[in-house]
């Protein structure tokens, strides 16, 4: 089936936004990451909605972005109800974990496997503590100082507990 230019542009805009969110600032870098690889000119043509780009390139882009192939056709046909996330706050923990694992694999870390145990270890859904706080605390321990996010969290935790010197606190200690 041949898709009109509006459909191709809709797909191209979604690919461009997802490419940038995935960390590919340059079209050449994204093209090289596709399997099989494509040139930056082909990626540019895809993102502009040009007619020289077809299903093989669409499928390669979908795989590189972690999309199911159905998403490409939903976008082309105007049936995609899911907006492409414009910030990480709109990405689920599981999607973020998949992306982290994909990038680690791309960087050549052969010990990382995309299985349920790895994803659970990254997301750790039982611990709702913000990952930024944990990462900063770990970095602070490495350099022997407390980070600003960790300090703020500690101060909030202390503020929520009554002081021993507070005369209105009648709970026994």
N, C-alpha and C positions, 0 to 999 in steps of 0.2 A: 504494500500500500504506500502511496506517495503522500507525504504530509505537506501542508501549505507552509508558507514562510512564517506565519504567526505561530504555528505549532512548533516549528524548529527553533524559533526565537525563544519561546517559553522554555523549551528544553535547555537551550544554550544559556539562558539566564540562570537557571537552577544549577547547571553544571558549574558555571563560573563562580557563583556564590559558594557552592560546596567545595570547589577546588581551593578557594582562598581560605575558607574555614579549616580545610584539611592541612593547611600549611604550605601549599604550593603557590608561591607568589608569582612565579614565572610559568607561562604556558609551556615553554620548552621542558621545564622540570616535570610538569605533570605529564606531558607527552611521553617522556622517557620512562615514567612509572607505569604506563599502560602496558598491558600484555596482549598482543605484541605491541612494541613501542610505536609511537606516532610522533610526527614532527610538531613543533610549536605552531607551525602554520595550520596544520590539521586541527589542532585544539582551538586555535583562533577561529577557524571556519565553523567548527561545531558551536562555539560560544556565540557567534554572530548569526547562526541559523542559516548558513549557506547550504545550497543543494548538493554540493560535492561530498557531503559526509553522510554515511549510511549506517545500517544496523551493526556492522562489525565494530565501528568506532564507538557507537552508542553503548554497545555491550562492554567494550573495554573500559570506557569511562565509568560505567556503572560498577563494574568490578573494583576498579581502583578507588571509588568513593564509598564502597561498602553498601551500595544500593542493590535491592533485588531488581532483576531485569524488568519486571512488571512496572516498576516506578517510571522507567523511561517512557513506556507506552502510555502510562497514565498521564504523564506530563504532555506528551505529544497530542493526546486526545482530549486534554483539558479536564481529565477526571481526577487529578491528584488533589485530594483534600488536605494533605499534609503540607504545611508550608515548609520551605527549606529553612532550617534554623539560622537566625541572623546573629545569635550569640550563644555562648556555651550554656547560659542559663536555660535555654530552651531544649537542651540535649539531655536525654535521660542518662542515668548513671551507667546503664548497660551499654548504650551507644557510645558514651565517652570511653568506657573500658575497652570496647572493641577497637576504637580509634587509637587508644594508647598502645594496645597490643599490636595493631597493624603497623604503627610507626616504629615500635621496637623491633619487630620482625624485619621491616624495611632497612633499619639501621644495621642489621646483621647480627642481632642477638639470637643465636640459634637455640637457646634454652627456653625461649618463650613459645608456648603452644596456645592455640586458640581453643581451649576447652573450657568447660563449665567451671572447673576448679580455678583456673587462672583468672577468669572473669570475676568469680566470687572473691578471690583474693584481692583483686584490684578495687572492686566496688565495695566489698565488705559491708553488705547491706545491714548487718546487725549493729554496726557502729555508725551512728548518724553524725559524728563529729566532722566538721568541714575539713576536707582534704588539705586545703591551704594552710590551716592551722597546724596540722600534723607535719606537713612538709617543712613549714617554717620552724617548728620546734626541733625537728631533726637537724635542720641546717644550723640552728642556733646551738644545739649540743655539740655539733662538729667544731664550731668556732668558740664555744664556751660563753655564749651570751644568749639572752632571751630575745626573741623576735617581737615585733610590735603586735602582730595578731595574737601570738601566744600570751603576751603580757596583758592585752586587752581582755582575752578570755579569762585569764587568772583573776584579773581585777573584777570582772563581772561575777565570777564564781564567789569571790570573797564578799562582794557587795550583797549577794543574795543570802549570805549566812549572817545571822545576828552576831553582834559583837559581845564579848564577855563583859565589857564595861557598860553595856546598854541597860539602863534601869527598867526599861519597858519589856525587856526579854525575861519572862518568868519561867522559862523551861529549865529544868534541872540539868546540870552537866555531869 
